[in-house]
Amino acid sequence: MKNPVKNPKRILLRGFADRERTDMADWIRNNGMEVIQLASLADLVVTGPDASPELLQHANLNGTRFVAWDEFRAMLDLKAAAPFSSAEPGEPQAREAVAESSDSSAARSVPVEVTQRGVRVLDVWVPLAKADPADVARIPAADRFLHLCMDAPFLETLRSVALAVSHGMPVALEGETAASKTTAVLYLAHLLGQPVVRMNLSGQTDASELVGRYVPMDAAGALDWEGLAFPWLRKETRAVLEHAHREGRSLNPAERMAVLGREQFPLSSWRFQEGCLPQAMRRGWWLLLDELNLAETQVLERLNCALENPPGLVLTEGDGTVFGPGGDVPVHPGFRLVATLNPSEYAGRAVLSQAFMDRWSVWHQSESPGEREIGQMLRFLVFGEQPRVNAAGSVYRAPAAVPVYGELQQIPEIGSLLQRLAVFHHGIFKAAGGGGATASIGRLNRERYSFSRRVLLNLVAHVAARIRSGESAREQLVSEAIRTFYLGRLKGEADRRAVHNILRAGGLL
């Protein structure tokens, strides 16, 4: 072995197959080191059988040390490596979890588990919902979660939602755009079979959208939704209504005119139409309020009673109906309030009062994905591999899935390309001020650039579509997509030069 540096921190892996390299990179990170892509910054190059002679010669010339994998592990005083596999060497927690014999312990190796008892998210159990058949359409569908990578930040957010709803507490999720806040709520609702009504708040949102308002009503039209509840209807009218209901239809025009003439209804009237909040309380929906801190203070204050334990509401805008203990309408036990919001530093966001924030029993800071999580997401999309995650004192890994964009596997050296793409995306995300970093591009813009995971997902989907259409699978497709989805957003030559430097650092130029 060629005098490797002591306690190396930055490791470059070269000459390994894609799947083997991914497992090695995870192992290296779990042992406190960093896997990088640039040879000039590496403390040590760990080489495999396919390492190019040019790389080794370059390392020699620059004084960079390089060793084989077995030598690298021996250098760290660890056991000699067997052929690398999913046995996860160096992670005793994972081996112990697999070795345990009880069903509950063995199941903990899977981060999310659905059983007849309920849904387990890491170490939190939530009972399955009992939705009314009329509300099934409000349960989030499975196809919207095909892109879902079970990385550590997402699982922590998902666990916070599970913890809150299992104990009947309101929960607010704060974090950067595309930190999977809304996705975590909808995904848990999907697993539980829980109806959700989603409301996007803004500066134009009125309190009546939450609680309700009076709207014009055609009197005969009312018969289609509540006519049988009117005790004063004539026998002939009730017979018409019952016949239409048995056939699962509304009144036809002739029946409608006959009812109007027989009952002498006025041609129009007014009725109170309940908003999302009282409807959710009646029916046991989760009310998901997106962009909470975009709404005006007086609108948010209307939520105060609903945030109490137990929740309540008085419809002062209507006939004074009282929801909650001792009131006219009991609050359904399945009702929950969930909110998402971006940091107050985002343009147009209000600074919420401490009193209002305190009413949200669980307030979770959803972390933005780092370079590692971006790389894990890309490998999941292309290879269907889920990452290993250390959370709640255990090691978890979701089962592999069918790749969403398996077409990209046709691109030569796709594993290396995905890692370089992750380096670039995270670099431009930070340069734009993401994750709390000081922005180095777009500082003179009225609003900062947004380079979220959505941009990267669009890029990957675009490249996959081009390959499916018959184009040759090559790295050039990714370069062209970067120009479309990233460089096209930039204003000014200075920003373009800065991003070209990020491309170069990520090995994409």
N, C-alpha and C positions, 0 to 999 in steps of 0.2 A: 504494500500500500504506500502511496506517495505522500507522506507527511501531511495529512489533512489538517485543516485548521481546527482548533479546539472550540467546542461549543458553537458550531455553525448555526446561524439563524435563518439565512436565506438560501434555499435549496432550488437548484434547477434540475429537472428530470428530463433526460433525453435517451431515445433509443428503446422505448417500451411501447407495447401495444396499447391502444386507447383504454380498454377496460382495465388492464393491469396498471396503467399509469394513474387512473382515477383512484383505485384502491390505495396505491402507494401514497398519493397526494393526501388523501384523507388521513392515513396513518401518520404521516409527517406532521400534519397540522394538529392532530390529537396529541402529539408529543411536543407541542410548544414551538414548532418551527413554521416558517412561511415558505410556500411554494411560489416561485416567481418565474417569469418568462424571459428575462433579459440576462444573457450570460455575463455582461459587464457588471451587473449588480450582485451576482451570486457569490456567496461565501464558499459554496461547494457545488460541483456538478456531479450528480449521481447518474451513472451511465448504464444502459442496457445493451442487449446484443445487437440492436440496430443503430447504435450511435454512429454518426458519420465520422470518418477520419478527419474531415475538415474542422469539425467542432473540437475534437481533442487537440488538434494542432493549434487552433485559435486559443483554447484554454491554456495550453503550454506557453504560448507567446505572451499572454497577458498575465501569467502567474496565477491563474485560477486553478485550484486543486480539483481533481476529479477522482472518483472511486466507483467501484461496482456496488450494486445493492447489498450483497452479502457483507462486503467490507464496511459499508456505511453503517449497517446495523451492529456489526462487531465493534466498530469505533465508538458506538454509543453504549457499549457494555450491555447489549441486549442479546437475547438468544438468536442463534443463527436462523435465517429465514428459510422456511420451507417454500416451495413454489407458492407464490402469493395467491390467496383465495379469499373468499368471503368469510373465512373463519375469524377475521378481524384480529390479527396478532397485535399484542400490545394493549388490548382493551379488555382487561379482566372482567369488568362489569358486564360486557356483552356476553362473554363465555359463561359467566355465572348465571345470567338470566336464562340462557338456553338450557343450562344444565338442571335448572330447578324443575321439579316434577309436577307441581300443582298447576292446574289449569289457569288460575288467575295470574300466577307469576309468569308462566310461559306466554300468556296473552299480552303481557306488558311490553314485549318486544315489538308489538305493532302499535303505532301511536294512536290510531283511531279504530275502535272496534264497535260494531253494531250487533246487538244481541236482542233476544226477546225481552230482556230486562230493560234495555235502554241503550244509550250510546256512551262509550268511554272515550274521553279525550285525555290522553296521558294518564293522570291519576284521578280524574274527575268523572263521576257518573252522572248522566242526565236521563231521567225517564222519558220514554217515548210519548209523543203527543197523541191526543185523541181528538182528531179534527172532525168537524162536521162534514159529511159528504158534500154539502153545498160549497165548502171552502177549499176543496181539493185543488182547484185551479190556482190558488194562492200559494201552494207549496212549491218552492223552487225546484225546477226540473234538473235531472242529472246531467244533461248535455252541456250545461253552462260551466261545468267544473272539469272538463277534459284537460285543461291546461294546468291543473292545480298541482304544484310541487310541494311536498310536505317538508319544507325546510324549517329550521329552528324558529325564526321570527314569526312565521305563519302559525306554527303550532302553539307558540306562547300566546298569540292573540286569540286563537281558537279556544285555548284553555280558559282565558279570562272571560270570554263570552259564556262558555259552558258553566263556569263557576257561578257567574251572576244569575243566569236563568235557572240553574238548579236550585238556587236559594231565593228566587223571587225578587231579585234586586235589579234596579236599572243599571245599565252599563254604558259608558261612553268610551269610544276608541279614538284616540288622537294620534295623528301621524302624517307623514308626507303623502303626497299623491301616489297612488298605486302601491301602498303598503299592505294591500289585501285586507283592509278593514271591513268593507262591505262584503267582500267575498267570504270572509270568515263567518259572518252572521248568516248569510244565505246558505252557506255550505252546511252549517250545523242544523239550520231549519230543514234543509233537504233530508239530512240523515234522520232527523226526529219525526219527519212527516208533519212539520209545523207550518201553518199558514202565516204568511208575512205580508203586510202592506207597507210599501216603501214610499216615503215622501221626501222630495228634494226641496230643502229650504233655500230661500234667497232673500234679498233685501225687499222684494215685492210680496213676500208671503204674508198673508193676512191671518189673524187669529181665527177668523171664521173658517178658513180651510182646515184648521185643526179640529174645532169644536162643532161647527155647523152654521147654517144660515137659512133664512126663509127664501123659498123659490116658488115661482108660479106652478100651479098644478091644474091639469085638466081633470075635472071631477070624475068623469067617466073613466079616465085613465087610471085613477086611483084604485078602481075596482080590480085592475090587473095585479096589483101588488098587495092590497090589504082589504079588498072589498068584502070578503067573507067575515071580516072582523066587525063589520057594522051591524049591530043587533036590530036596527030599525028598518032594514031592507024588506021589501015585499017578498012574499013567497015565490012569485014568478021570477023576480030578479035573482034570488038566490039559486033557483033552479038553473037559470042561464049560466051563472058564474060557476056552479059546481060542474055543469056539463063541459064548459071550456077547460076547467082545471083538470078534469079527468082525461081529457084529450091532450093535455100538456100544451095548450095554446092560449093566446090572448083573445079577447073578444074581437069578432070581425066587425066591420063597419055597421052592418045591419043590426047586430046585437047591441052595439054601442049606442046607436040612436034610439033603439027601443028602450034601453035602460034609462037614458037621459029623459025621455018623454014620460016614462012610467013613474020615475022617482022625483021628477021635477028638480034635478040638480041644477045649480047655476053653471054657466058655461066655463067659468074659471074660478080658481080659489088659490089659496097659498098654503103651503105646508112647510114645516121645519125639516130640513134635510141634514141629518147628522154628519159631522165630519169624520175624519179618520180616527180620531182619538176615542170618541164614544162608541163607534162601531167596533173598534178593536177591543174595548173593554167588555162589550156585550158578547162578542163572539170568540174571544180568546185568541186573537191574533197577536203576533209581535208587531209593534209599530216601530219601523226603522226610519229614523230621521237623519238623512244625509246632509252634510254641510251645516251642522248645527249652528256654528258661529257666524253664518252669513245672515241669519234672521235678526230682525229688530228685537230689542230687549223686551218690549211690551208683548211681543208674540211669545217669546220664550217663557215669560212669567206666567202665561196661561197654563204651563205644564206643571206648575208647582204642586198642586194637589195630587196630580197623577204620579208624582215622584215620591210621595209620602209612603210610609209603610204602616197600614195597608193603603193602597192607592184609592183615590176618590175623585169626584168631579161634580160640579153643579152647572147645569146648562142654563145659565142666566140669560144667554142669547135666545133661548127658546122658551119653553114653558116651565123652566125651573126644575126639570128632572134631576134627581140626585142619584149619582152612582156611588156605590161603596157601602160600608157597614151602616145599617140603620136607614138606608135610603130607598129609593124606588126601584133601582136596578142593581143587583149584585154584580160585582166585577168578576168576570170569568177567571178561574184560577190559572188559565194558560196565558193570560195577558202579560206582556212584558214591554218595557220601553228600552230601546237601544238607539244609540246615536253615534255618528261618526263626524269627525271634524279635522281640518288641517290646522297646523300651528297658526297662532295669531299673527305671525310675521307675514303670512300670505296676504296678498292684496285683497282689500275689502272685508277682511275678517274682523269681527268685533272681539274685544277683550271681555271675556265672561266674568261676572262677579264671583267672588269666592263663595258667597251664600248659594248661588245657583249651582256652581260646580260641586259643592258639598252635598247636594241632594242626590247626585249620581253616586250610588254606593260603591260601584267599581269604576275606576277611571284608569284606563290602561294606555300606556304609551307604546304604540305599535312601531317597532323598529323598521327602518328601511333596509332592504336587502343589501348586503355588502358584496364585494367581488366574489367571495366564495359562494354565496347564495345565488348570485346571478349565474355562475358557472354550473351550479347544481340544477338550476331551472333549465338551462340549455341542454344539459345531458338528459334530463327527464324528457324534454320535448323530442329529442332526436333519438335517444336510445331506450326511453322508458324506465330509466334507473331512478329510484328514489334515494335520497341521501340518508346517511346515518346521522342521528341527532341525539345529543346529550341533553336531557331535560328532566326536570322533576326527580333527579337523583338516579335516573336509569338511562340506558341506551335504547333508542327506538329506530326502527326502519320500516317504512311502509312497503308493501309488496310492489314488485315491478309491474309495469303496465304496458299496454300496447303503445308504441311511440306515436305521438300526435303528428310529428313531421319526420317520419322515418326516411323520407326521400333524401334528406340531407346526408344520410350515411353514405351515399354514393360519391360525395365530394372527397377527393384524396386528402388524407391526414385530417379528417374532420375533427377528431378529438383535440388536436392542437389548435385548430382554427376556432373551435368553440371557446377554449380557454382564453385565446387572444381577444376574441370578441367580448368576453366577460370583462377582461381587463380594460378594454376601450370603453365599454358602456359605463362601468363604474367610474372611470376617470372623467368622462364628460359629465356624468351625473354630479360628481363632486365639484367640478369646475363651474357648473351652473349654480352652485350654492346648495345642492341637495345634501341632506343629512346634517344640516347645520353648519356646513363648511362655508368659508368666505368665498363668494363668487369671484372667479377670475375671468369669466366671459359674461357678456350681457350686462355689465354693471351700469351702463348708461341707458339701458332700456327701461321703459316704464314698468314693465313686468319682466321678471327673470325668465330665462329659458326653462322649459320643462322637458327633461329626458327621463321619463319614468319607464318602468318595465313594459308599459303598453307599447311604447315606441319599439322596443326590442322584439316584442311579440309580433308586431306588424311586420318587422323586417324578416323574421324567420318564416312567417306565413307566406310572405311574398316570394321568398326564395324557393320555398317548397312548391308553391303554385307554378313557378316557372319551370321547375324540374318536371313536375307532373305534365306540363304542357308539351314536353318533349325536348326542352333545351338541355344541352350538355351540362352535367353536374360538375361545376368547377368553382374554385375560390373567387373567381372574378364576379360571379353572381352576388356574392356577399359584399364585395367592394362597391359594386354598382348600387346595391340596396342601401349601403351606408351613405352614399352621396344623396340618395333620394330622401331617406327618413331622418338623417341627422344633419348633414352639411347644408341641406336645403333650408333649414330653419335659421341659419346663422345670418346675422346682420353685421356687415362691416368686415374689412380686411383683417383687422387685428384679431377678431374672434376666429376667423377662418384659419389664421396662422396658428393660434393657440390650439385649436382642435387638431390641426395637422400634426402638431407635436405630440398630442395625446395618441393619435393614430400610430405615430412612429414608436412611441414608448410601448404601445401594445403589440407591436410587431405586425401591424396591418399595412404598413407602407414599405 
